[in-house]
Amino acid sequence: MKQAKVIIDKDFQVSRIDRRIYGSFIEHLGRAVYDGIYQPGSPFADEQGFRKDTLELVRELEVPVVRYPGGNFVSGYKWEDGVGPKEERPKRIELAWTVVETNQVGLNEFSDWAKKAGTEVMMAVNLGTRGVAEAMELLEYCNLDQGTHYSELRKKHGYEKPHGIKLWCLGNEMDGPWQIGHKTAEEYGRLANETAKVLKGLDPTIELVACGSSNSHMPTFGSWEATVLEHCYDSVDYISLHTYYDFHDRDTRSFLANNVDMDRFITDVTHICDYVKALKHSDKTINLSFDEWNVWYHSGEQDKKLPRWTQKPHQLEDVYDFQDALLVGSMLITMLRHADRVKIACLAQLVNVIAPIMTSDTGAWRQTTYYPYWLTGKYGRGIVLQTLVESPTYETKKYGTVNCVDCVCVYNDEADEVVVFAVNKDLDEDIGLTIPLRQFGDYRVIEHLSMEHEDLFAVNTEADPNNVVPAPCGNSRVEDGTLRTTLNKKSWNMIRLGK
Ligand code: AHR
């Protein structure tokens, strides 16, 4: 059998994990909000119209933060349309996704939903068609206690207490020519800085995310981050990264290696942040908010056929397969390996739209990608250990020689557990893995869950929701202070060790 080895040491630590690395995203897009989280009249609806079955799954995921309301949507959005009496809210043309927005859910309802879901709101402001003034008014409406125009308006709308939103995105993908109000790096950097100054002046407790590149292959990647940060380094806290991977070339070996690109992207953006830090002679460190990441391609062709200007169309409804779940597992491993700089990340998105949770009029179910996201978030807590991986390799068209095994080890100091997350990308062979446990030598195996399927394209559906799920695996044991296990061919694994 092929062999891999992992080296860890309790004292060699990357960073304590910021739980917000397990965040997600809900945009006014397709059936994410309407029919996804909100469906008045449905047998699943609560007294406010929120779907209880969706809420239950979101609570199970323990999502720490949800980005809202977009995405491309936010760059044409008037937040005022979504507050106040519902019957007075305008129906608007929504240009980003060519639909009609009814505004029956706005920021107040979403804040209520977030409370019910046990999560925090990460609010994006429109820097496409709007600017400093509207962003300031929105913050005033959300976070100021009382006695000013917009705080009193919120109270008039039935929200006595401020929402206290702590995390704010300064626009969305402003580098992208598809963005409403797309800007050059100079234009955006200036606007981001001026907006940031005003927002922090109003509420110094908030944190701000500036837009980085929409992916690492954007022609402006690199210079965009450097220019934007040269303008707003002192007034923002994070820079964003987005990436989606597709399978258009039908090459599984390259597809499963896409987290190599993610890894380079994170490393490059980290270096650019530190380059600007040096230019500025600054003591401040800008961290990374990977606030859109996922696999996205299944729905592409069918979305092209959708009629325009309808309400809640079935847009971006990717049905995820087993190989997508493997890549999602590897992307999570990659971000954890960079937990010293990636402090926030949002799986895009959460419900119906390129999402781990799907709904219909008759129920809600978990897609394949739900499982690595859920279990990594649930057990990947505490401190990321430096995880040295010696792995057999394979050849890819896209990335050359890559490791068959992705791995990260996390020490959960509260639960006193070491948790190993590992993906074996070898399509044909199992791989033996040994980890000398050093200071954890007296730990035993609590649980080894493995997600496997013969068919890389197997999916979960409403009719067959448990086709691809993780299952207990008997491959792991600790002998003489060393974990010995087998990672079955094409599998995602989580091994928990404790006393
Ligand atoms: O998540 C779907 C879309 O992808 C978002 O609206 C946009 O920001 C990105 O291009």
Residues whose N, C-alpha, C, O or C-beta is under 5 A from the ligand:
A	BS01	AHR	G71 N72 F73 N172 E173 A348
